[in-house]
Amino acid sequence: MMKKRFSRRRKVCHFCVDSVDHIEYKNVKSLKRYITERGKILPSRISGNCAKHQRMLTAAIKKARNIAFLPFTVER
């Protein structure tokens, strides 16, 4: 009996698809998509972002946290 091989599809960087050249830190709605319930930044292997956009996303999230658009942690 042969087992079927399961191959995962490569996740697509949403910023590359939309050809985004700059991630805006003021756009809180789109940044929340890449943050867990606890307030942590999702890694690129889960979010599917390329390395370039993951770095831009991380910088935008950190900037939004410092200006208090996003919380550092979620209180229970």
OpenMM code with the backbone's topology and positions (N, CA, C; nanometers):
from openmm import Vec3, app, unit

residues = "MET MET LYS LYS ARG PHE SER ARG ARG ARG LYS VAL CYS HIS PHE CYS VAL ASP SER VAL ASP HIS ILE GLU TYR LYS ASN VAL LYS SER LEU LYS ARG TYR ILE THR GLU ARG GLY LYS ILE LEU PRO SER ARG ILE SER GLY ASN CYS ALA LYS HIS GLN ARG MET LEU THR ALA ALA ILE LYS LYS ALA ARG ASN ILE ALA PHE LEU PRO PHE THR VAL GLU ARG".split()
positions = [
    Vec3(0.0839, -0.1169, 0.0000),
    Vec3(0.0000, 0.0000, 0.0000),
    Vec3(0.0895, 0.1246, 0.0000),
    Vec3(0.0667, 0.2134, -0.0949),
    Vec3(0.1481, 0.3347, -0.1095),
    Vec3(0.0818, 0.4511, -0.0367),
    Vec3(0.1642, 0.5257, 0.0351),
    Vec3(0.1135, 0.6454, 0.1013),
    Vec3(0.1207, 0.7622, 0.0031),
    Vec3(0.0194, 0.8451, 0.0066),
    Vec3(0.0205, 0.9632, -0.0784),
    Vec3(0.1079, 1.0707, -0.0144),
    Vec3(0.1846, 1.1353, -0.0946),
    Vec3(0.2675, 1.2452, -0.0456),
    Vec3(0.1861, 1.3733, -0.0452),
    Vec3(0.1917, 1.4429, 0.0652),
    Vec3(0.1197, 1.5686, 0.0784),
    Vec3(0.2197, 1.6821, 0.0631),
    Vec3(0.1988, 1.7655, -0.0357),
    Vec3(0.2884, 1.8796, -0.0544),
    Vec3(0.2117, 2.0081, -0.0265),
    Vec3(0.2698, 2.0889, 0.0591),
    Vec3(0.2072, 2.2157, 0.0940),
    Vec3(0.2336, 2.3179, -0.0156),
    Vec3(0.1338, 2.4005, -0.0387),
    Vec3(0.1533, 2.5096, -0.1335),
    Vec3(0.2318, 2.6209, -0.0662),
    Vec3(0.3208, 2.6817, -0.1396),
    Vec3(0.4000, 2.7930, -0.0885),
    Vec3(0.3079, 2.9110, -0.0637),
    Vec3(0.3175, 2.9715, 0.0554),
    Vec3(0.2350, 3.0875, 0.0863),
    Vec3(0.2835, 3.2067, 0.0063),
    Vec3(0.1913, 3.2904, -0.0330),
    Vec3(0.2217, 3.4034, -0.1195),
    Vec3(0.2299, 3.5304, -0.0365),
    Vec3(0.3285, 3.6115, -0.0658),
    Vec3(0.3430, 3.7407, 0.0006),
    Vec3(0.2356, 3.8351, -0.0541),
    Vec3(0.1456, 3.8794, 0.0336),
    Vec3(0.0355, 3.9656, -0.0102),
    Vec3(0.0844, 4.1020, -0.0554),
    Vec3(0.1964, 4.1468, -0.0007),
    Vec3(0.2506, 4.2760, -0.0399),
    Vec3(0.3124, 4.2697, -0.1796),
    Vec3(0.3735, 4.1565, -0.2156),
    Vec3(0.4290, 4.1406, -0.3499),
    Vec3(0.3174, 4.1317, -0.4540),
    Vec3(0.2092, 4.0629, -0.4186),
    Vec3(0.0961, 4.0488, -0.5110),
    Vec3(0.0350, 4.1850, -0.5402),
    Vec3(0.0212, 4.2680, -0.4362),
    Vec3(-0.0372, 4.4010, -0.4534),
    Vec3(0.0660, 4.5044, -0.4964),
    Vec3(0.1901, 4.4628, -0.5161),
    Vec3(0.3049, 4.5473, -0.5528),
    Vec3(0.3160, 4.6702, -0.4619),
    Vec3(0.3221, 4.6433, -0.3306),
    Vec3(0.3376, 4.7482, -0.2297),
    Vec3(0.4865, 4.7745, -0.2112),
    Vec3(0.5249, 4.9034, -0.2205),
    Vec3(0.6660, 4.9362, -0.2016),
    Vec3(0.6924, 4.9984, -0.0655),
    Vec3(0.5860, 5.0356, 0.0080),
    Vec3(0.6024, 5.0920, 0.1423),
    Vec3(0.4829, 5.0522, 0.2275),
    Vec3(0.5088, 5.0001, 0.3470),
    Vec3(0.4020, 4.9611, 0.4389),
    Vec3(0.3803, 5.0754, 0.5368),
    Vec3(0.2601, 5.1267, 0.5398),
    Vec3(0.2273, 5.2430, 0.6213),
    Vec3(0.1957, 5.2021, 0.7645),
    Vec3(0.2620, 5.2635, 0.8615),
    Vec3(0.2406, 5.2298, 1.0019),
    Vec3(0.1072, 5.2826, 1.0530),
    Vec3(0.0457, 5.3773, 0.9826),
    Vec3(-0.0815, 5.4342, 1.0256),
    Vec3(-0.1998, 5.3440, 0.9916),
    Vec3(-0.1802, 5.2499, 0.9018),
    Vec3(-0.2866, 5.1598, 0.8592),
    Vec3(-0.2976, 5.0432, 0.9588),
    Vec3(-0.3610, 5.0700, 1.0714),
    Vec3(-0.3675, 4.9750, 1.1824),
    Vec3(-0.4472, 4.8508, 1.1435),
    Vec3(-0.5494, 4.8687, 1.0615),
    Vec3(-0.6352, 4.7566, 1.0229),
    Vec3(-0.5554, 4.6477, 0.9500),
    Vec3(-0.4674, 4.6871, 0.8618),
    Vec3(-0.3875, 4.5876, 0.7889),
    Vec3(-0.2743, 4.5311, 0.8750),
    Vec3(-0.2223, 4.6106, 0.9695),
    Vec3(-0.1148, 4.5626, 1.0563),
    Vec3(-0.1646, 4.4591, 1.1561),
    Vec3(-0.2900, 4.4730, 1.2014),
    Vec3(-0.3457, 4.3791, 1.2987),
    Vec3(-0.3551, 4.2374, 1.2425),
    Vec3(-0.3576, 4.2264, 1.1126),
    Vec3(-0.3642, 4.0955, 1.0470),
    Vec3(-0.2378, 4.0126, 1.0734),
    Vec3(-0.1274, 4.0800, 1.0985),
    Vec3(0.0011, 4.0136, 1.1167),
    Vec3(0.0451, 4.0097, 1.2624),
    Vec3(-0.0508, 4.0243, 1.3548),
    Vec3(-0.0231, 4.0192, 1.4980),
    Vec3(-0.1129, 3.9126, 1.5600),
    Vec3(-0.0572, 3.8349, 1.6541),
    Vec3(-0.1365, 3.7323, 1.7218),
    Vec3(-0.2303, 3.7969, 1.8236),
    Vec3(-0.3131, 3.7137, 1.8867),
    Vec3(-0.4039, 3.7640, 1.9893),
    Vec3(-0.3268, 3.8184, 2.1086),
    Vec3(-0.2094, 3.7637, 2.1329),
    Vec3(-0.1257, 3.8074, 2.2450),
    Vec3(-0.0473, 3.9347, 2.2137),
    Vec3(-0.0451, 3.9760, 2.0872),
    Vec3(0.0250, 4.0978, 2.0494),
    Vec3(0.1611, 4.0742, 1.9867),
    Vec3(0.1943, 3.9486, 1.9581),
    Vec3(0.3237, 3.9179, 1.8979),
    Vec3(0.3155, 3.9270, 1.7452),
    Vec3(0.4283, 3.9576, 1.6829),
    Vec3(0.4353, 3.9658, 1.5375),
    Vec3(0.4463, 3.8243, 1.4808),
    Vec3(0.3648, 3.7939, 1.3808),
    Vec3(0.3688, 3.6618, 1.3186),
    Vec3(0.4975, 3.6457, 1.2381),
    Vec3(0.5625, 3.5301, 1.2444),
    Vec3(0.6821, 3.5072, 1.1621),
    Vec3(0.6444, 3.4892, 1.0155),
    Vec3(0.7417, 3.5083, 0.9289),
    Vec3(0.7148, 3.5019, 0.7848),
    Vec3(0.6750, 3.3625, 0.7388),
    Vec3(0.7189, 3.2575, 0.8092),
    Vec3(0.6808, 3.1230, 0.7676),
    Vec3(0.5331, 3.0967, 0.7907),
    Vec3(0.4711, 3.1726, 0.8818),
    Vec3(0.3274, 3.1597, 0.9055),
    Vec3(0.2485, 3.2602, 0.8209),
    Vec3(0.2958, 3.3843, 0.8167),
    Vec3(0.2238, 3.4873, 0.7413),
    Vec3(0.2444, 3.4734, 0.5909),
    Vec3(0.3579, 3.4168, 0.5493),
    Vec3(0.3840, 3.3981, 0.4070),
    Vec3(0.4531, 3.5155, 0.3408),
    Vec3(0.4960, 3.6127, 0.4183),
    Vec3(0.5629, 3.7291, 0.3607),
    Vec3(0.7042, 3.6952, 0.3159),
    Vec3(0.7518, 3.7687, 0.2149),
    Vec3(0.8908, 3.7535, 0.1748),
    Vec3(0.9768, 3.8287, 0.2764),
    Vec3(1.1071, 3.8084, 0.2728),
    Vec3(1.1973, 3.8661, 0.3728),
    Vec3(1.1952, 4.0189, 0.3695),
    Vec3(1.1907, 4.0757, 0.2506),
    Vec3(1.1909, 4.2216, 0.2365),
    Vec3(1.0673, 4.2831, 0.3019),
    Vec3(0.9514, 4.2284, 0.2712),
    Vec3(0.8285, 4.2840, 0.3261),
    Vec3(0.8096, 4.2496, 0.4736),
    Vec3(0.8656, 4.1377, 0.5174),
    Vec3(0.8582, 4.1036, 0.6604),
    Vec3(0.9363, 4.2054, 0.7425),
    Vec3(1.0527, 4.2478, 0.6931),
    Vec3(1.1304, 4.3501, 0.7632),
    Vec3(1.0561, 4.4834, 0.7662),
    Vec3(0.9941, 4.5201, 0.6537),
    Vec3(0.9175, 4.6444, 0.6483),
    Vec3(0.7963, 4.6378, 0.7417),
    Vec3(0.7320, 4.5226, 0.7460),
    Vec3(0.6153, 4.5024, 0.8315),
    Vec3(0.6529, 4.5127, 0.9785),
    Vec3(0.7647, 4.4499, 1.0166),
    Vec3(0.8114, 4.4543, 1.1546),
    Vec3(0.8427, 4.5976, 1.1968),
    Vec3(0.9080, 4.6723, 1.1111),
    Vec3(0.9405, 4.8121, 1.1418),
    Vec3(0.8133, 4.8951, 1.1565),
    Vec3(0.7139, 4.8707, 1.0702),
    Vec3(0.5883, 4.9457, 1.0764),
    Vec3(0.5113, 4.9132, 1.2044),
    Vec3(0.5102, 4.7860, 1.2435),
    Vec3(0.4401, 4.7464, 1.3657),
    Vec3(0.5072, 4.8079, 1.4881),
    Vec3(0.6402, 4.8051, 1.4918),
    Vec3(0.7123, 4.8626, 1.6051),
    Vec3(0.6907, 5.0139, 1.6136),
    Vec3(0.6855, 5.0799, 1.4987),
    Vec3(0.6607, 5.2234, 1.4961),
    Vec3(0.5195, 5.2543, 1.5452),
    Vec3(0.4228, 5.1736, 1.5016),
    Vec3(0.2836, 5.1928, 1.5434),
    Vec3(0.2679, 5.1675, 1.6933),
    Vec3(0.3448, 5.0752, 1.7480),
    Vec3(0.3407, 5.0502, 1.8928),
    Vec3(0.3953, 5.1687, 1.9704),
    Vec3(0.5053, 5.2269, 1.9233),
    Vec3(0.5658, 5.3410, 1.9936),
    Vec3(0.4769, 5.4643, 1.9915),
    Vec3(0.3998, 5.4808, 1.8844),
    Vec3(0.3100, 5.5956, 1.8741),
    Vec3(0.1752, 5.5649, 1.9402),
    Vec3(0.1577, 5.4417, 1.9870),
    Vec3(0.0376, 5.3953, 2.0583),
    Vec3(-0.0813, 5.3729, 1.9663),
    Vec3(-0.0568, 5.3388, 1.8400),
    Vec3(-0.1645, 5.2941, 1.7522),
    Vec3(-0.1968, 5.1480, 1.7807),
    Vec3(-0.0942, 5.0715, 1.8179),
    Vec3(-0.1100, 4.9297, 1.8512),
    Vec3(-0.0590, 4.9061, 1.9929),
    Vec3(-0.1184, 4.8111, 2.0646),
    Vec3(-0.0685, 4.7814, 2.1986),
    Vec3(0.0555, 4.6905, 2.1922),
    Vec3(0.1416, 4.7024, 2.2929),
    Vec3(0.2573, 4.6124, 2.3017),
    Vec3(0.2114, 4.4732, 2.3394),
    Vec3(0.1218, 4.4634, 2.4363),
    Vec3(0.0643, 4.3349, 2.4779),
    Vec3(-0.0853, 4.3530, 2.4983),
    Vec3(-0.1550, 4.2413, 2.4968),
    Vec3(-0.2990, 4.2431, 2.5204),
    Vec3(-0.3236, 4.2068, 2.6662),
    Vec3(-0.3979, 4.2900, 2.7345),
    Vec3(-0.4263, 4.2633, 2.8750),
    Vec3(-0.5383, 4.1618, 2.8879),
    Vec3(-0.5314, 4.0793, 2.9918),
    Vec3(-0.6329, 3.9757, 3.0121),
    Vec3(-0.7460, 4.0243, 3.0955),
] * unit.nanometer
topology = app.Topology()
chain = topology.addChain("A")
for resn in residues:
    res = topology.addResidue(resn, chain)
    for name in ("N", "CA", "C"):
        topology.addAtom(name, app.Element.getBySymbol(name[0]), res)
